[in-house]
Amino acid sequence: METNWQEILFTFFGGLGIFLFSIKYMGDALQKAAGDKLRDILDRFTTNPFMGVLVGIVVTILIQSSSGTTVIVVGLVSAGFMTLRQAIGVIMGANIGTTVTAFIIGLDVGAYALPIMAVGAFLIFFFKKNKVQNIGQVIFGFGGLFFGMETMSGAMKPLRELPAFIDMTVNLSEMPILGVAVGTIFTLIVQSSSGTIAILQGLYAEGLVDLRASLPVLFGDNIGTTITAVLAAIGTSVAARRAAAVHVLFNIIGSVIFLILLNPFTAYVAWLAATLGLDPKMEIAFAHGSFNVANTIIQFPLIGLWAYLVTKMIPGEEVTIEFKPKHLDIHFIEQSPSIALGQAKEEILRMGNYAVQGLEETYAYLKTKSKKNAETAYQLEDAINNLDGKITDYLILISAESISSADSERHTVLMETVRDIERIGDHFENVLELIDYQENHKVNLTEDAMEDLTEMFTLTIATVQKALVSLDTSDHELAREVAEQEDLIDKMERKFRKKHILRVNEGRCSAQAGIVFVDIVSNLERIGDHAVNIAEAILGNRT
């Protein structure tokens, strides 16, 4: 009997492992094929909660993970790309989109699982094109889903003869709340609602649980899947925590409603199965789909109420980093390219302020080693990259218009300045990665080294700030001061390198610490170079 238990457990968890790997592999490949379009789709089309629901369904079908969609949404809310009301719609849609996996599993193609995987493997290993390899990964993952399901189902068959398992299923039928708990806990463990539903489909198909016992497990699965969004929101903005709270609230309330309506819902699913002639796996898929669609329809009118409630539950200002441009009005380009250049300049100054904030957060991270500082700095760098693309596109559109020679000079200055600010973002990101390395490898910098870095960081931040003010005011005197300060930064870098070599020779500084120190100093010196580029553009041209 012991050997049988071992065989059952090994086969079941092996099948579950194959299933979870396959769904992630397939989802990752679909995401790669979609590229950065997913974020754009979520940003562009979620104009209202209803559109949010539709986009949530589509994106979740594409990446095969409601948790994945919700994590992206939490990030977009945190970045100011999306309002809380829009996010609630996407979260509702994600719950509907995730039911597609259950319908895929309901297809009776288990016998062809291995040939499907073979086709996928052939495309992955014998073709160089990324697009073909992505298709191969999707096909391989698709076959893996069924192979994992077949393996799990095979392990479940002997369970029908075990009295302990029979008693448990009787308890699940008599105590629906127990089924909810089982579904929640198992989904928390495997981190995949699709995994729990697949197991439930297997158990139901083998006749190991009845319909009344299955449905509460299905409800619990929806509660368990919220943990990913909760984890993603820890330590992020107030807005992101509110989005995660709505996800939890929406799924718990839906489960409570359907627990109360368990008898009529069970009767409805049985009627649906009889009418459409569904097999057991597809019956669970339809139950899952019906539950999530009905839950969304019931709660959709309450979006405003949920937004109000979570705002009260999680108080605080929504401090977000606005990724979207604020000043780039496309209508100005045709009407007045000169005004459009002024708008571009305002957006560049905003981008420059993000660069200063990013430097300040990076310096704070060096001193405190607080992950919150690092996360904010990384977000600011993302925002700088996003604005870089948007401002550059806007300036290219302006260049297509007929503009005066003075405006043409201003245009050149702004184009160059955008590039310099973007490079400043890249350099402080390099410093962040060096501090990450320092933390992960327990590298200690000496007090002298920290004092040197403090001095250089302070001067570099002040230099970038002065360069931006000179851009804003076209102040040539300030621009000259920036050039002088950059000269100081260069001298400082050479001096600190020599001091570092002395510390290493005296044995006061480790080789690893030396590498971190020299690389940080080098990045700060380059930031100074980009600040002086901005100033020199002002000295060469009046903006």
Buried (B, 14 or more C-beta within 10 A) or exposed (E): EEEEEEEBEEBBEBBBBBBBBBBBBBBBBBBBBBEEEBBEBBBEBBEEBBBBBBBBBBBBBBBBBBBBBBBBBBBBBBBBBBBBBBBBBBBBBBBBBBBBBBBBBBBEBBEBBEEBBEBBBEBBEEEEEEEEBBBBBBBBBBBBBBBBBBBBBBBBEBBEEBEEBEEBBEEBBEEBEBBBBBBBBBBBEBBBBBBBBBBBBBBBBBEBBBBBBBBBBBBBBBBBBBBBBBBBBEEBBBBBBBBBBBBBBBBBBBBEBBBEEBEEBBEBBBEBBEEEEBBBBBBBBBBBBBBBBBBBEEBBEBBEEBBEBBBEEBEEEBEBBBBEBEBBEEEBBEEEBBEBBBBBBBBBBBBBBBBBBBBBBBBBBBEEEEEEBBBBBBBBBBBBBBBBEBBBEBBEBBBEBEBEEEBBBBBBBBBBBBBBBBBBBBBBBBBBBBBBBBEEEEBEBBEBBBEBBEEBBEBBBBBBBBBBBBBBEBBEEBBBBBBEBBEEBBEBBEEBBEBBEEBBEEEEBBEBBBBBBBBBBBBBBBBBBBBBBBBBBBBEBEB
